[in-house]
Every structure is written in C-alpha cells, then in structure tokens.
C-alpha cells in the first residue's frame, strides 16, 4: 500500500505543477519521495521522474537541528551564525521540501 500512496502523491505533484500550484507540488513530491524510500527501491512510471528534495549540507544541518527541537537562537549559537541566517535557511528548507513546520520536517528527515 505504501507504494500506491507514493505513486498517488507523485501523480498529485504532477497535477499540482500543471495547475501552477508550486508549493503544493513540492509538498506532494516530498511526500512521494518519503513514501518511496520505504519501498526498497521499487519504482513506477510516476516515481521515475520524481524530484528528490535536494538540500545543501548547511540546509540539512539546520533542518536536522530544528527537527531535534532546537530554537533558532540555539541553532544560531551552535553554528555561530545569526538568528536571521537560521530563519532564512529554514524558510529555504520549507520551500524546497514543501513542509510547513518543524514537526513535519522531523517526520520527513527521520523516515
């Protein structure tokens, strides 16, 4: 059933993209990518063209810390960057992955 869910999310992403709903398309792609990771490499036509949410190493580092429950201030102190830099990085992560909050980010990264 997980493979069917991944396939449905991939098809939804294509439909959203065609309708010009970029954020919804990214969210559906992320969902499809996350689900397809649980399917031991199984691929369907819809999953072949799936864009994996690509994060830079710094974006992944900030995302992992945020997913662990650290505040922007704590992340900034740990990485020796400004709080604003952390906020901007998290915004970019949310845009790339299509998730809306830290809880969803944690679920995505811990799959």
C-alpha positions in Angstrom: 0.0 0.0 0.0 2.9 2.3 0.7 4.0 2.1 -3.0 0.5 3.0 -4.1 0.5 6.0 -1.7 3.8 7.1 -3.2 2.5 6.7 -6.7 -0.6 8.7 -5.9 1.5 11.5 -4.3 3.8 11.6 -7.4 0.8 11.9 -9.7 -0.7 14.6 -7.4 2.6 16.5 -7.7 2.4 16.5 -11.4 -1.2 17.7 -11.4 -0.4 20.5 -8.9 2.6 21.5 -11.0 0.4 21.6 -14.2 -2.1 23.8 -12.3 0.6 26.2 -11.3 0.5 25.3 -7.6 4.2 25.1 -7.0 4.1 24.8 -3.2 1.5 22.0 -3.2 3.5 20.2 -5.9 6.6 20.3 -3.8 4.7 19.1 -0.8 3.3 16.2 -2.8 6.8 15.4 -4.3 8.3 15.3 -0.8 5.5 13.0 0.4 6.0 10.7 -2.6 9.8 10.7 -2.0 9.4 10.0 1.7 7.0 7.1 1.0 9.0 5.7 -1.9 12.1 5.4 0.4 10.1 2.8 2.4 9.5 0.7 -0.7 13.0 -0.9 -1.0 13.9 0.7 -4.4 10.6 -0.1 -6.1 9.8 2.2 -9.0 6.8 3.0 -11.0 6.5 5.3 -14.0 5.3 8.2 -11.8 8.1 7.8 -9.4 10.8 7.7 -12.1 10.6 11.4 -12.7 10.3 12.3 -9.0 12.5 15.2 -7.8 14.1 14.4 -4.5 14.2 17.4 -2.3 17.8 18.4 -2.5 19.1 20.3 0.4 22.6 21.8 0.7 24.8 20.4 3.5 24.1 23.6 5.6 20.4 23.4 5.0 20.4 19.8 6.0 22.4 20.6 9.2 20.0 23.4 10.2 17.0 21.3 9.3 18.2 18.4 11.5 18.8 20.7 14.4 15.4 22.2 14.0 13.8 18.8 13.8 15.5 17.9 17.1 13.6 20.7 18.7 16.3 23.4 19.0 15.1 27.0 18.7 16.5 29.4 16.0 18.6 31.1 18.8 20.1 27.7 19.9 20.8 26.7 16.3 22.5 30.1 15.7 24.6 29.8 18.8 25.7 26.2 17.9 26.6 27.0 14.3 28.0 30.5 15.0 25.6 32.3 12.6 22.9 34.9 13.1 19.4 34.1 14.1 18.3 35.7 10.9 20.5 33.3 8.9 18.9 30.4 10.6 15.4 31.7 9.9 16.2 32.3 6.2 17.8 28.8 5.9 14.7 27.2 7.5 12.5 29.1 5.1 14.5 27.8 2.1 14.3 24.3 3.6 10.5 24.6 3.9 10.2 25.8 0.3 12.4 23.0 -1.1 10.7 20.2 0.8 7.1 21.6 0.9 6.7 21.1 4.6 5.3 23.8 6.8 6.7 23.3 10.3 9.3 21.6 12.4 7.2 18.6 13.3 6.6 17.8 9.6 10.3 18.4 9.0 11.2 16.0 11.7 8.9 13.4 10.2 10.5 13.8 6.8 14.1 13.7 8.0 13.5 10.7 10.3 11.8 8.4 7.8 
